[in-house]
Amino acid sequence: METLAIGLLGFFIAGYFVLGGADIGTGMMLPYLGRDEAERRLVIASFAPFFLGNEVWLVATAGVLVGCFPELEGELLSGQFVVVVPLLIGWVVRDSGLWLRGRAPGGSAGWRALCDGAVVCGSWAVALSWGRLFTALFSGSPGTPAPGPAAVLTALAVAACFAVHGLGFAAVRLTGAPYERARQLMGRTRPAQSLALTAVLMAALPLLAGRLLPLYESAADGATLALLVPMVLVIIPLLVAVQAWLWRTFRHRVTGPSYL
């Protein structure tokens, strides 16, 4: 059961980084991809149908961590408090910007600019926070925030991975000038190929970090795992089916803004 629980944790966190990393990375690159109001609306519309569904994977990851690895969860949340809090704040700020952008009082351009700033800053905060957390995991000290230049460099490198992944997603989804800007930074690589390569990279990041965690030692007792693991296994087909439906429904390139 411990092996199954570890596999579920890896499945959900890798899924979040591949799927959620795409909309976070696109949000990070919003000022570059969208130079005016119409273009920014187009960029946001490229990932607007997906971002809530993508976040379900992070919620599922947290659920598996809390239920199946309570000791490790307590160590991470208490020891990495200064990293987890900015991550959560960035998450809330970004989502608030997305939800409130289309509700500008009187169509205020200033309000939309404020919400766009929230999307960009929140996306960068999430990516940088994950990078700093990975620094601690790679160093073998999950209960202690990583200090010094190494933490800064790793955070920037992980944020760059998010941004590149977002560009690949944008090149697959966008049209017009935003598409051309995304293509300029990708070189000669085809959009689908670029997205596939960055997806592999994004999935590898949390899996490599997870290999350094004491997962077997911190797993819950056998009775708890015997109850939780089958329940999660039953939910997975539904989660995958909904995600596949979303991607099939919104598979076409974006040519106009969404309600957001």
C-alpha positions in Angstrom: 0.0 0.0 0.0 2.9 2.4 0.7 4.1 2.0 -2.9 0.6 2.7 -4.3 0.3 5.8 -2.1 3.7 7.1 -3.2 2.6 6.4 -6.8 -0.6 8.4 -6.3 1.3 11.3 -4.8 3.7 11.4 -7.7 0.8 11.1 -10.2 -1.1 14.0 -8.8 1.9 16.4 -8.3 3.3 15.6 -11.8 -0.2 16.2 -13.3 -0.4 19.6 -11.5 3.0 20.7 -12.7 2.2 19.7 -16.3 -1.3 21.1 -16.4 -1.3 23.9 -13.8 2.3 24.9 -14.8 1.0 25.8 -18.3 -1.5 28.4 -17.1 0.9 29.7 -14.4 3.6 30.1 -17.0 1.3 31.8 -19.5 0.2 34.2 -16.7 3.8 35.0 -16.0 4.4 35.9 -19.6 1.2 38.0 -20.0 3.0 41.4 -20.3 5.2 40.0 -23.1 2.5 38.1 -25.0 -0.2 40.7 -24.7 0.8 44.3 -25.4 -2.6 45.9 -25.3 -6.0 45.3 -23.8 -7.3 43.1 -26.6 -4.2 40.9 -26.7 -4.2 40.5 -23.0 -7.8 39.3 -23.1 -6.8 36.9 -25.8 -3.9 35.5 -23.7 -6.1 35.1 -20.6 -8.8 33.4 -22.7 -6.2 30.8 -23.8 -6.0 29.3 -20.3 -9.3 30.5 -18.7 -11.2 27.3 -19.3 -8.5 25.2 -17.7 -7.1 26.9 -14.6 -9.7 25.7 -12.1 -9.6 22.1 -13.4 -5.8 22.2 -13.2 -5.9 23.3 -9.6 -7.9 20.2 -8.7 -4.6 18.3 -9.2 -2.9 20.4 -6.5 -5.8 19.9 -4.1 -5.7 16.1 -4.8 -1.9 16.2 -4.1 -2.5 18.0 -0.8 -5.2 15.4 0.1 -3.0 12.4 -0.5 -0.1 14.1 1.4 -2.3 14.9 4.4 -4.1 11.5 4.5 -1.3 9.1 3.5 1.8 10.9 4.8 0.7 13.0 7.8 4.1 13.1 9.4 5.8 14.5 6.3 2.9 16.9 5.7 3.4 18.3 9.2 7.1 18.7 8.7 6.7 20.4 5.4 4.0 22.9 6.4 5.6 23.8 9.7 9.2 23.9 8.5 8.5 25.6 5.1 5.9 28.1 6.5 7.8 31.1 5.0 7.6 29.4 1.6 4.1 27.9 1.7 2.5 31.2 2.8 3.8 33.2 -0.3 2.8 30.3 -2.5 -0.8 30.4 -1.2 -1.0 34.2 -1.3 0.2 34.2 -4.9 -2.3 31.5 -5.8 -5.2 33.6 -4.2 -4.0 36.8 -5.8 -3.7 35.3 -9.3 -7.1 33.6 -9.1 -8.7 36.8 -7.8 -7.3 38.8 -10.7 -8.7 36.3 -13.2 -12.2 36.2 -11.6 -12.5 40.0 -11.0 -11.0 41.2 -14.3 -14.2 41.0 -16.2 -16.2 42.7 -13.4 -14.6 46.2 -13.8 -16.9 48.9 -12.5 -18.0 50.8 -15.5 -15.5 49.1 -17.8 -12.6 50.8 -16.0 -9.3 50.3 -17.8 -7.5 50.9 -14.5 -9.3 48.0 -12.9 -8.4 45.7 -15.7 -4.8 46.7 -15.4 -4.8 46.1 -11.7 -6.3 42.6 -12.2 -3.7 41.9 -15.0 -1.0 42.9 -12.5 -2.5 40.5 -9.9 -2.4 37.7 -12.5 1.3 38.3 -13.4 2.5 38.9 -9.8 0.6 36.0 -8.4 1.8 33.7 -11.1 5.5 34.7 -10.5 5.0 34.3 -6.7 3.7 30.8 -7.2 6.5 29.7 -9.5 9.3 31.3 -7.3 7.8 29.7 -4.2 7.9 26.3 -5.8 11.5 26.9 -6.8 12.5 27.8 -3.2 10.7 24.8 -1.9 12.5 22.5 -4.3 15.8 23.9 -3.2 15.1 22.6 0.3 13.9 19.2 -1.0 16.9 18.8 -3.3 19.2 19.7 -0.4 17.6 16.9 1.7 16.2 19.2 4.4 12.4 19.4 3.8 11.8 20.9 7.3 14.1 23.9 6.8 13.8 26.7 4.2 16.9 26.9 2.0 18.9 30.0 2.5 21.6 31.8 0.4 22.3 32.2 -3.3 21.5 28.6 -4.1 17.9 29.1 -3.1 17.6 32.3 -5.3 19.2 30.6 -8.3 17.0 27.5 -8.0 13.9 29.5 -7.6 14.7 31.5 -10.7 15.5 28.4 -12.7 12.2 26.7 -11.7 10.4 29.9 -12.5 12.1 29.9 -15.9 10.8 26.4 -16.5 7.3 27.6 -15.7 7.7 30.5 -18.1 9.0 28.3 -21.0 6.2 25.8 -20.4 3.7 28.6 -20.6 5.2 29.8 -23.8 4.8 26.4 -25.3 1.2 26.3 -24.2 0.6 29.8 -25.6 2.0 28.8 -28.9 -0.4 25.9 -29.1 -3.5 27.9 -28.0 -3.0 31.5 -29.3 -3.4 33.2 -32.7 -2.3 36.6 -34.1 0.5 38.7 -32.6 0.6 36.9 -29.2 1.2 33.6 -31.0 4.0 35.2 -33.1 5.7 36.5 -29.9 5.5 33.0 -28.3 7.0 31.5 -31.4 9.9 33.9 -31.5 11.2 32.6 -28.1 10.7 29.0 -29.1 13.0 29.0 -32.1 12.3 26.4 -34.8 10.7 23.9 -32.5 7.1 23.2 -33.4 4.6 24.3 -30.8 3.3 20.8 -30.0 6.9 19.5 -29.7 7.9 22.3 -27.5 4.9 21.8 -25.2 5.7 18.1 -25.0 9.3 18.7 -24.1 8.5 21.2 -21.4 5.8 19.0 -20.0 8.4 16.2 -19.5 10.6 18.7 -17.7 7.8 20.0 -15.5 6.8 16.5 -14.5 10.4 15.5 -13.8 10.9 18.4 -11.3 8.6 17.2 -8.5 9.3 13.6 -9.1 13.1 14.1 -8.7 12.5 16.1 -5.6 10.1 13.5 -4.2 12.8 10.8 -4.6 14.8 12.5 -1.8 11.9 12.5 0.7 11.5 9.8 3.4 8.1 8.7 2.0 8.1 5.1 3.1 9.2 6.1 6.7 6.5 8.8 7.0 3.6 6.8 5.5 0.5 6.3 7.5 -0.4 3.0 9.1 -1.6 0.1 7.0 -5.2 0.4 8.0 -5.4 4.1 7.0 -3.7 3.4 3.6 -6.0 0.4 3.0 -9.0 2.8 3.4 -7.7 5.9 1.6 -5.7 4.4 -1.4 -8.7 2.5 -2.9 -10.9 5.6 -2.5 -8.4 7.7 -4.4 -8.0 5.1 -7.1 -11.7 5.2 -7.7 -11.6 9.0 -8.2 -8.7 9.0 -10.7 -10.7 7.8 -13.8 -13.3 10.6 -13.2 -10.6 13.2 -12.8 -8.8 12.1 -15.9 -12.1 11.9 -17.9 -13.1 15.5 -16.9 -9.7 16.8 -17.8 -9.8 15.0 -21.2 -13.3 16.5 -21.8 -12.0 20.0 -21.0 -9.1 19.7 -23.4 -11.3 18.2 -26.2 -14.0 20.9 -25.7 -11.5 23.8 -25.8 -9.0 22.2 -28.2 -9.2 24.9 -30.9 -7.0 27.9 -30.9 -8.4 31.0 -29.2 -9.5 33.8 -31.6 -11.5 35.9 -29.1 -11.8 36.8 -25.4 -13.7 34.6 -22.9 -16.1 35.9 -20.2 -13.1 36.5 -18.0 
